[in-house]
Amino acid sequence: MFWKKQQKNGSVQLETDSDDQRGYYRLPADLQSRLETVFLGKKVILYDISAGGISFYNQGFTIDDQDRIDLDLNLWGMKPIPMLSLTARIITIDDRNLCHLIFQDITQEQKEIIHQYILLRQKIWIKRIKAMKQDDYPR
């Protein structure tokens, strides 16, 4: 959950009640097209993505494993996005056997590309929900 906190200087800061170590909004798998990458030679399907990192189901990996991964965030019919090549390191493996990774060397420009991707996916999802609701009404 997010909320706004008014600062003394008049600015607004968003805060979260989450213990999220990545510190960014995560786009869950059900809102994204199926993103895949290769980590330590194994094809993985992303469970979620944020500007701080990714998560996927464990395939025998351990904490602190790291690898250079490529992310293709292109959406059909949208302006092409360059392939992102980032170093990702596993920081935790939770009780659902999800590996949580952070990006080690991400630039501000690459963070912005991921943020843009997340916003586009959310817009697409909202349009689909609205279209489904409209289909429910008799004409």
C-alpha positions as a Markdown table, in Angstrom:
| # | Residue | x | y | z |
|---|---|---|---|---|
| 1 | Met | 0.0 | 0.0 | 0.0 |
| 2 | Phe | 1.2 | 3.5 | -0.9 |
| 3 | Trp | 0.4 | 6.8 | 0.7 |
| 4 | Lys | 1.6 | 10.4 | 0.3 |
| 5 | Lys | 3.5 | 12.1 | 3.1 |
| 6 | Gln | 3.7 | 15.9 | 3.1 |
| 7 | Gln | 7.3 | 17.2 | 3.7 |
| 8 | Lys | 8.1 | 20.3 | 5.7 |
| 9 | Asn | 9.4 | 22.0 | 2.5 |
| 10 | Gly | 6.0 | 21.5 | 0.8 |
| 11 | Ser | 7.0 | 18.5 | -1.4 |
| 12 | Val | 5.2 | 15.2 | -1.3 |
| 13 | Gln | 6.9 | 11.9 | -0.8 |
| 14 | Leu | 5.3 | 8.5 | -1.6 |
| 15 | Glu | 5.9 | 5.9 | 1.1 |
| 16 | Thr | 5.0 | 2.3 | 1.4 |
| 17 | Asp | 4.3 | 0.0 | 4.3 |
| 18 | Ser | 6.1 | -2.8 | 2.6 |
| 19 | Asp | 9.4 | -4.4 | 3.6 |
| 20 | Asp | 10.3 | -4.5 | -0.2 |
| 21 | Gln | 14.1 | -4.5 | -0.4 |
| 22 | Arg | 13.9 | -3.4 | -4.1 |
| 23 | Gly | 12.0 | -0.3 | -3.1 |
| 24 | Tyr | 10.0 | 0.0 | -6.4 |
| 25 | Tyr | 6.5 | -0.8 | -7.6 |
| 26 | Arg | 6.4 | -4.3 | -9.0 |
| 27 | Leu | 4.4 | -5.3 | -12.1 |
| 28 | Pro | 2.9 | -8.7 | -11.3 |
| 29 | Ala | 2.9 | -11.5 | -13.9 |
| 30 | Asp | -0.8 | -11.2 | -14.5 |
| 31 | Leu | -0.5 | -7.6 | -15.7 |
| 32 | Gln | 2.5 | -8.3 | -18.0 |
| 33 | Ser | 3.0 | -10.2 | -21.2 |
| 34 | Arg | 5.1 | -13.2 | -20.5 |
| 35 | Leu | 8.6 | -11.9 | -19.9 |
| 36 | Glu | 11.4 | -14.4 | -20.1 |
| 37 | Thr | 15.2 | -14.2 | -19.7 |
| 38 | Val | 18.1 | -16.5 | -19.2 |
| 39 | Phe | 19.8 | -16.7 | -15.8 |
| 40 | Leu | 22.9 | -18.8 | -15.3 |
| 41 | Gly | 22.1 | -20.7 | -18.5 |
| 42 | Lys | 18.5 | -21.5 | -17.5 |
| 43 | Lys | 15.4 | -20.0 | -19.1 |
| 44 | Val | 13.2 | -18.3 | -16.5 |
| 45 | Ile | 9.8 | -16.7 | -16.7 |
| 46 | Leu | 9.5 | -13.5 | -14.7 |
| 47 | Tyr | 7.0 | -13.5 | -11.8 |
| 48 | Asp | 7.3 | -9.7 | -11.5 |
| 49 | Ile | 9.5 | -6.8 | -12.6 |
| 50 | Ser | 10.3 | -3.4 | -11.1 |
| 51 | Ala | 12.9 | -0.8 | -11.7 |
| 52 | Gly | 14.9 | -2.3 | -8.9 |
| 53 | Gly | 14.9 | -5.9 | -9.9 |
| 54 | Ile | 12.9 | -9.0 | -10.9 |
| 55 | Ser | 11.7 | -12.3 | -9.4 |
| 56 | Phe | 11.1 | -15.7 | -10.8 |
| 57 | Tyr | 10.7 | -19.3 | -9.5 |
| 58 | Asn | 13.9 | -21.0 | -8.3 |
| 59 | Gln | 15.5 | -23.6 | -10.5 |
| 60 | Gly | 18.3 | -24.6 | -8.2 |
| 61 | Phe | 19.8 | -21.1 | -7.7 |
| 62 | Thr | 21.2 | -19.8 | -4.4 |
| 63 | Ile | 21.4 | -16.5 | -2.7 |
| 64 | Asp | 24.1 | -14.2 | -4.1 |
| 65 | Asp | 24.1 | -16.0 | -7.5 |
| 66 | Gln | 24.4 | -13.3 | -10.2 |
| 67 | Asp | 24.4 | -13.2 | -13.9 |
| 68 | Arg | 24.1 | -10.7 | -16.8 |
| 69 | Ile | 20.6 | -10.9 | -18.2 |
| 70 | Asp | 18.8 | -9.4 | -21.2 |
| 71 | Leu | 15.3 | -8.0 | -20.9 |
| 72 | Asp | 13.2 | -7.4 | -24.0 |
| 73 | Leu | 10.4 | -5.0 | -22.9 |
| 74 | Asn | 9.0 | -4.4 | -26.4 |
| 75 | Leu | 5.2 | -4.3 | -26.8 |
| 76 | Trp | 3.6 | -5.0 | -30.1 |
| 77 | Gly | 2.5 | -1.9 | -31.8 |
| 78 | Met | 4.4 | 0.4 | -29.5 |
| 79 | Lys | 7.6 | 2.5 | -30.1 |
| 80 | Pro | 10.6 | 0.1 | -30.0 |
| 81 | Ile | 12.5 | -0.1 | -26.7 |
| 82 | Pro | 16.2 | -1.0 | -26.7 |
| 83 | Met | 17.1 | -4.4 | -25.2 |
| 84 | Leu | 18.3 | -4.0 | -21.6 |
| 85 | Ser | 21.4 | -5.8 | -20.5 |
| 86 | Leu | 21.8 | -5.8 | -16.7 |
| 87 | Thr | 23.5 | -7.7 | -13.9 |
| 88 | Ala | 21.0 | -9.2 | -11.5 |
| 89 | Arg | 21.9 | -10.8 | -8.1 |
| 90 | Ile | 19.6 | -13.0 | -6.0 |
| 91 | Ile | 19.1 | -11.3 | -2.6 |
| 92 | Thr | 16.5 | -13.7 | -1.2 |
| 93 | Ile | 14.6 | -16.9 | -1.9 |
| 94 | Asp | 11.2 | -16.8 | -0.2 |
| 95 | Asp | 9.0 | -19.7 | 1.2 |
| 96 | Arg | 7.2 | -19.8 | -2.2 |
| 97 | Asn | 10.6 | -20.6 | -3.8 |
| 98 | Leu | 10.7 | -17.3 | -5.6 |
| 99 | Cys | 14.1 | -15.8 | -6.2 |
| 100 | His | 14.1 | -12.0 | -5.6 |
| 101 | Leu | 16.9 | -10.3 | -7.5 |
| 102 | Ile | 18.2 | -6.7 | -7.6 |
| 103 | Phe | 19.8 | -5.0 | -10.5 |
| 104 | Gln | 23.5 | -4.3 | -9.7 |
| 105 | Asp | 24.4 | -1.8 | -12.4 |
| 106 | Ile | 21.2 | -0.2 | -13.6 |
| 107 | Thr | 21.4 | 3.4 | -14.9 |
| 108 | Gln | 18.7 | 6.0 | -14.4 |
| 109 | Glu | 17.9 | 5.8 | -18.1 |
| 110 | Gln | 17.3 | 2.0 | -17.8 |
| 111 | Lys | 15.1 | 2.6 | -14.7 |
| 112 | Glu | 13.0 | 5.0 | -16.7 |
| 113 | Ile | 12.6 | 2.5 | -19.5 |
| 114 | Ile | 11.3 | -0.1 | -17.0 |
| 115 | His | 9.0 | 2.5 | -15.4 |
| 116 | Gln | 7.6 | 3.3 | -18.9 |
| 117 | Tyr | 7.1 | -0.4 | -19.6 |
| 118 | Ile | 5.2 | -0.8 | -16.3 |
| 119 | Leu | 3.0 | 2.2 | -17.0 |
| 120 | Leu | 2.2 | 1.0 | -20.5 |
| 121 | Arg | 1.3 | -2.5 | -19.2 |
| 122 | Gln | -1.0 | -1.0 | -16.5 |
| 123 | Lys | -2.7 | 1.2 | -19.2 |
| 124 | Ile | -3.3 | -1.8 | -21.3 |
| 125 | Trp | -4.7 | -3.8 | -18.4 |
| 126 | Ile | -7.0 | -1.0 | -17.4 |
| 127 | Lys | -8.4 | -0.7 | -20.9 |
| 128 | Arg | -9.1 | -4.4 | -21.0 |
| 129 | Ile | -10.9 | -4.3 | -17.6 |
| 130 | Lys | -13.0 | -1.4 | -18.9 |
| 131 | Ala | -13.8 | -3.2 | -22.1 |
| 132 | Met | -14.8 | -6.3 | -20.1 |
| 133 | Lys | -17.1 | -4.2 | -17.9 |
| 134 | Gln | -18.8 | -2.6 | -20.9 |
| 135 | Asp | -19.4 | -6.0 | -22.4 |
| 136 | Asp | -21.3 | -7.0 | -19.2 |
| 137 | Tyr | -24.0 | -4.3 | -19.8 |
| 138 | Pro | -27.0 | -5.1 | -22.0 |
| 139 | Arg | -27.3 | -3.0 | -25.1 |
